[in-house]
Amino acid sequence: MGTGGRYGLRPGKGNAEGVVAGKGNTDGVAATPTPTAASASCQYRCIECNQEAKELYRDYNHGVLKITICKSCQKPVDKYIEYDPVIILINAILCKAQAYRHILFNTKINMHGKLCIFCLLCEAYLRWWQLQDSNQNTDPDDFIRYAKEWDFYRMFAIASLEQAAFFTGIFTFLWVERPTTAKKKPDFILLLKALLLSSYGKLLLIPAVIWEHDYTSLCLRLIKVFVLTSNFQAIRVTLNISRKLSFLAIFSGLLVESTTVYFFQRMEWDMGSDCTIYKSQDF
């Protein structure tokens, strides 16, 4: 019968296209493994209790599916496979742990690199925009335009280094705390992907700049807080650690990032007004 008693998979019926008619779809949900593959490893997680699960749903022929019940908490392993993606996104914005577990453990998303580059471009544009706003120059000379273009590339490099420093601080703290906090070896590759995905809030920087108003600086601070909150939840869900350790990991990342900013300032890099508005005044 497969694993989980009568809720196990039927041979050859694990690759379903959707859930019961009228219940939504499973677009983006990893295909449920065959019984042989399921017995080899538990590749899914219960979104309620974080226990490992071998399947998300069971196919009863003719597209009739039934969500698997978790043996630990007696709740559906992943109720979000029936939900519309917009509902899942709203729950992720609200930083619900269940939505994060669904996205990180029970779906296959391969857009981490592209999202990271796009977020860095947004942050670089914000810095570049603030730099140009503080240095108004209407000279149409080609050299001036060339210099402004290189300013953007420089801001992109600085944003990349600061994000790398932020992640380095997080990983260093978690590596030091690993012997006393981890029940098993933590998956830092998954954590890196989780941090990249949870930084999606940086995409809001562009609308904040385009629709400039008197509260733009406040919006930038709120976006920073939202991104850090998402990173905090991603760490807690991925490693299944306490809120205290997640907070300390974020604090360590910010400390290393601030040290990097200070180093650039000492090296007389022109960080632009963003260093004082978007970094220092937030915390």
N, C-alpha and C positions, 0 to 999 in steps of 0.2 A: 504493500500500500504506500510505501514511502514514509517520510518522517511526519511526525505530528499526528499519528493515528489516522482517522478518517479525513483529516484535513491535509494530508500529504498530497503530493503531485501525482497525477496519472501519467504513465509513460507517454511521451510525445505530446503532452498538452501544456507544456510550460510556457510556450512562446505566444501568449495571447496578445491581441491588438487593443483590447479595451476592457472596460468593466461592464457589468450588467447594463443593458440598454437603459438610457435615461439617467445613468448615474455619473456621467462624465466620461473621462478617458484616462488612459495611462501613458499619454505621450511623454517621452523623456524618462519613463520608469524602466529600470533595467529589466530585461526579460528574466522571468523566473527560471531557474536552472532545472534541468532534468533531474530525476531522482538520483542518478549516479553522481552528478556534479553536486547536488545539494548535500549528499551524505559526506562529501569530501571536505566541505568547508561551509561556514556560516557567513555569508557575504552581506547580509542585511542586518538592520537594527530595528528594534521596536522603538517607535518614536515616543512612547510613554515612559518606559522604564530603562531604555538603552540596552536591553538584553539582546544578544545575537539571535537571529532568526534565519532559517534556511529557505524561506519563501515568503512572498508577500500576499499571494492569492493562489487559488486553485481553480483550474478550468474543468468544468463539468460538461463539456461538449456543447456544441452549437453556440459558443460565445457566452455561456452562462458561467459566471465567475463568482467565487466567494472569497472574501478577504480572510486571511489566516488570523487566528486568535493567538495572542502571545501566551505561552505556557506560564510565564512568571506573573504578569499582572492581569491576565484574563481580559485584556482589551485588544482591539484590532491592532495588528502589527504596524500598519501604516494606513490610516484612514484617508490620507491626502491623495492616494492614487485614484480616488473617486472625485477629487475636488478639481475645480477649474484652476488653471495656472494663475489667474488673477487673484483668486482667493489665497493661494499659496504665497504669492508675492506680498499681499497685504499682511499676512501673518508673519512673513519674514521681516517686513518693515517694522512690525510691532515687536520684533526680536523674541518671538516665541521659540522655545527650545525644540518643540515638536516639529515646527517648520524647518528649523536648521538641520535636525536629524534626517528629515525626509530628503532635503536637498543634498546633504553631504554624504549620506550613507546609502540611500535607496534610489538614487538617480545617477545617471551617467552624464556629467557635464564636462565638456572639454574646451571651455572658453576662458580658462584661467589666465593664460598668457595674453590673449587679445584684450580681455577686460583690464588687466594690469596696465598694458600699454596705453589704452584709451584713458584710464584714470590719470596716469602720469601726464598725458597730453593735456588733460583738463587742468590739472594743477599747474603745469608749466605755463599754460595760457593765462591763468589767473595771475601768476607772478609777473609774467611778461606784460600783461595789461596794466598792472599796477605800476610797474617800472616805467612804462611809456607814459602813463598818466602823470607821474611825478616829474618826468623829463619831457615836457612838450617841445617838439621841434618840427616845424612845418617845412623844413628845407627839403626840396624834392631831389636833392643830389643822390645819385646812385650809391655812393659810398655810405650815406646815412641809412638808406634802406637796407644795404648789405649788413651794416652793423646791427640794425634792429633785428634782422633775421638771425644773426649769430647770438644775439641776446636771448632769443627764444630757445635756441639749441642749448645754450648755457643753463637756462632755467630748467630745461628738461633734465639735463645731467644732474643738476643740484637736487631736483625733486627725486630722481632715481636713487641718488646716494643717501638722501635722508630716509627714504622708505626702506632701503637696504639696512641702514643703521637701526631703524625702528624694529624691523624683523630680527636683526641680529641680537638686540637687547632682549627680545621676547624668548628667542630660542636659547640664548645663553642662560637666562634665569631658569627656564624649564629644564634644561640639561643639568644644571647644578642641583635642582630640587628633585630630579628624577628618582634617585634611590629611595626617597622617603615618601613620595607622592604617587608613584606609578605602580599599579598592580602588575602591569606587564609593560613591555617595551613600547614606548609611545611611537606613534606613526607621525614623524615630523614632515614627511612628504604630504600626507593628507592635511596636516595642520597648515602647511604653507599654502596649499590650495584653498583651504577654508579662509585663511587670512586674506588672500587675494580676492576671493568671491565676496567676502564681507566688507570689502572696501568700496563696494559699488556706490556708496553714498557720495563719493567724490564726483560722480557724474552730475550732481546737483550744482557744482561750482559754476558750470557754464550758464545755466539759466540765471543764477544769482548775479553774474556779471552782465549778461545781456539786458536784463530788466533792472538796471541799476536804480537805486533809490536811496533814501536817507538811512534805511535799515540794512544796507548791504553788509556792513561790518558785523552786525548782529547775526545775519543769516550765515555768514562764513563761520562764525563761532559755533552756531547751532549745528552746522554741517559737520564740523570737526568733532563735536561731542557725539553726534549720531554715528559717525564712522568708528570712533573709539568704542562706543557701546556695542556696535555690531562685531568688532574685533574681539571684544570681551566675551560676548556670547559664543562666538565661533570657537574660541579657545576652550571655554567651559564644556561645550557640547562635544567637541572633537576628542578631547583627552579625558572627559568625564571627571573633572577635578572640581574643587570647591570654588565658590565665588571669590574667596580671599586670595587664593593662589592666582586665579585669572586676573584679578585686579592688580596684584603685585607684578605679574608678567607684563601687563599693559604699562604699568608705571616704570618698569625697567626699560621697556622699549622707548618710552618718552624721554627717559633720562639719557639714554645713549643717543637718541635723535637730537636732543637739545645740546648735548656735548658736540655733536657733529656740526650743528648750526654755529655754535660758538667758535669752533675751529675754523670754519669758513670765514667768519667775521674777523677773526684774528689774522687770517691770511689775506684780508682786505678784498674778499670777494664781494661784489655788489649783490647782496641778496634781495634788494628791492624792499619796498614797504611791506611786502607779505611776511617777512621774517618777524616784524613786530606786531602786525595785525593778526595774521593767521596762525602764528606759532606761539609767540611769547604770551600774548594776552589771553589766550584760551585757558591756560592753567597757571 
